[in-house]
């Protein structure tokens, strides 16, 4: 069974994530979603999500393509990826250098996962 992990805030209307989740489905058998904690979103973007983390989690759990959804660990978001050990980690957006930095950190921790952004994945088809 090939697991694809999607990581993000998931704060926009659910239909805006259709392409993202469909791309994840093309890359694996099961889609696991990790929701960024409110605190982390505030620290990284200085914006408060319009919905709280529990509300975002509940909403994404109900999506028919999602097999499991989790809240990221409070103090170390990468730990959730360590615990799940997916085959692919698919990020919702392309932030300069983020996929490479995340993949390097996972390798440093002994986890060999393909990390890519959905934008990059769609470009390479």
Buried (B, 14 or more C-beta within 10 A) or exposed (E): EEBBBBBBBBBBEEEEBEEBBEBBBEBBEBBBBBBBBBEBBEEEEEEEBEBEBEBBBEBBBEBEBBBEBBBBBEEEBBEBBBEBEBBBBBBBEBEEEEBEEBBEEBEEEEBEBBBBBBBEBEEEE
